[in-house]
Amino acid sequence: MKRIYLDYAATTPTDPEVAKTMLPYLTEIFGNPSSNHSFGLEAREAIEEARGKIAASIGARSSEIVFTGGGTEADNLALKGIALSKKSRGNHIITTSIEHPAVIETCKYLKKLGFNITYLPVDSYGLVDPDDLKKAITDKTILVTIMHANNESGTIEPIADITRITKEAGVFFHTDAVQTVGHIPVDVKALGVDLLSISAHKIYGPKGIGALYVKRGVEITPMLHGGGQEKKRRSGTENTASIVGFAKAIELATQDITKEAMRITSLRNRLTTGILERIDDTRLNGHPLSRLPNNINISIDYIEGEAVMLNLDLEGICVSTGSACSSSDHGPSHVLLAMGLPPEQVYGSLRITLGKWTTEADVDHTLDVLDSIVTKLRIMSPLVAKGANKG
Ligand SMILES: Cc1ncc(COP(=O)(O)O)c(C=O)c1O
């Protein structure tokens, strides 16, 4: 049975070209980048070249890129780093109710340290209203953190409108761009952000490596203390091979970004339209237009997304019911709940995310299989009788 992977928002396979680029850095070019001999210098050079490529891809300077162990660490460093370094100015942080756990759990931790956290609501598409932010800012606010695009609903937030407000208020702004960098064009200056998180494994790079963009002049308290690497912002011997792979991945992802986004959008629209037209009582969650090119989040009435996911898996098709990163707790999606979906629609939701190797044949096959699974599950569902006759 051919397996079809449609969970690219959870993670992507490492591109073979990326893996090939990394290999020499695991074997021959193994020096410690802090060593002052030729082995160390060649590793250092590779890291600085990678830093330059990653910086250029988001319109930043090399010195503004801090390598981290992934998106979660980048989010932690941004939030704790600003909170601890600016606490003499104030103790108020503003975020949203739809953030990734890497931000929400960090906010909960900061609350224990004495920071006050405001969670902004979102509308039924998952969009934050910049006016709500304006009202929430006080003279104690030091940081606003709002994700660029949501990993579950796919909705892209109006970050440039939001940062006009934070700039005027003199408040630092961080965005979690883990789902956008490499998928849609991202430019830190056009967005007007002070800090921005990236992760390599969402863009066909290795897992466990990411970066935090920190605008020149913005000081953060480091989380890891030690040898003072990354200009004292993140100690620890650099992961040279992964850093080199990260740069290759970002280079590949950004070289044809608009063309690839258009290809994926057209496949996404084909599958979305197919589902909505062929399967009764389904609806698209998230914004129809301000949306990640590869994301489909649908609710299927009368049955559980979890059952659909498991049945699809038996047919070799891998999708998700929400965020893989938080799927250890099987509660309903906090994102869809925040968007005001009733619990039964939240439980009936499915996230399908397409990627570089998704074909039209994959999409058409998925639609056929999904249609027959939904029909089968609805025949057995006690909810069908209560809702409509879907026998
Ligand atoms: C929006 C968002 N932020 C942060 C992360 C965490 O990134 P990482 O897995 O690299 O720690 C993820 C991963 O799913 C994500 O989707």
The ligand as an ORCA input file, in Angstrom:
! r2SCAN-3c Opt
* xyz 0 1
  C       3.531     27.442     15.522
  C       4.566     26.561     16.136
  N       5.397     27.057     17.055
  C       6.344     26.313     17.631
  C       6.504     24.983     17.305
  C       7.570     24.208     17.987
  O       8.680     24.046     17.121
  P       9.730     22.873     17.394
  O       9.011     21.587     17.088
  O      10.848     23.152     16.442
  O      10.159     22.981     18.809
  C       5.639     24.406     16.368
  C       5.719     22.964     16.066
  O       4.731     22.329     15.761
  C       4.650     25.217     15.745
  O       3.809     24.730     14.848
*
